[in-house]
């Protein structure tokens, strides 16, 4: 089967787990299918036109700023992306289209595919459709004005068939976008066959991910500032919002934690980071749809601490294969840290159990095989419906 995958970014360019998971699925599907990726032109110059390449991603779609761009710019990008999507459809002739994150590449690729009535599936890893589904009076006026422009790309996003990484996102997708069929399949990771864990008498905590306010790193810093035992380190890996980075560094100084808490920047080798540390603190304040970094850390034998809301809370069972604290509550996080900090054996047991959980529920082959089954089933069901 010929499968076209559409995503705003594609590795090596990515923001987080959404794009990485897309690439994981593409590589798996390529084993049994002819798969091509259509994505944005981030950091790309002189990309060959469709027809000159077959297996490499077509990095040709332009980006649009739906919050700040002017109407003419948006209109021109939509026209361009619609035209390029049509060219790809004509060249590749896909049997099935698999949409991932479409934020900033406009609704045009979706509209182009919908007009062909091709079987589709939307992997919803965040709520990017909200940008295109605004119901305010201003949004209606903007759409009306846009439709007056020559060559306007118009139409409504139809999210009938969806795939979500957690139960809570699935419920939201059905509620907000009125999906007819939603499948819940978690993210996956490649599990290392062996891990070389570095032992230490100091309990080594880390956080990993994009550095931005909604990730809640200050919550963890506040909790560690009140931990009585000072035999610990807490390192934060990642880059992002420079103002927020400066805020966190100042907070570390104010809490007199300079000798134990450090912002390390982006890790050159995240696998080694996991192996050389003991506990991952996932203190995010965002409405996380999953939490790929959590299962990554678990696969390398780390104990994880996660909030009791949103996607990450569905990954573990409290005190069986990880630890759960009350979302947004620094005191609750501190209490959870205290529960394991003085018990190295408990940390080890939770880590071992967590690694087994990943092997059983989140391993690459099992998860990707399930996604492939869903793609084939949707291809069958939607073709059967179109015949009727």
Secondary structure by P-SEA (a helix, b strand, c coil): cbbbbbbcccccccccaaaaaaaaaaaaaacccbbbbbbcccccccccccccccccccccbbbbccccccaaaaaaaaaaaaaaaaaaaaaccccbbbbcccccccaaaaaaaaaaccccccccccccccccccccaaaaaaaaaaaaccccbbbbbbccccccccaaaaaaaaaaccccbbbbbbbbbbccccccccccccccccccccccccccaaaaaaaaaacccccbbbbbbbbccaaaaaaaaaaaaaaccccccccccccccaaaaaaaccbbbccccccccccaaaaaaaaabbbbbbcccccccccccccccccccccccaaaaaaaaaaccccaaaaaaaaaaaaaaaaccccaaaaaaaaaaaaaaaaaaaaaaaac
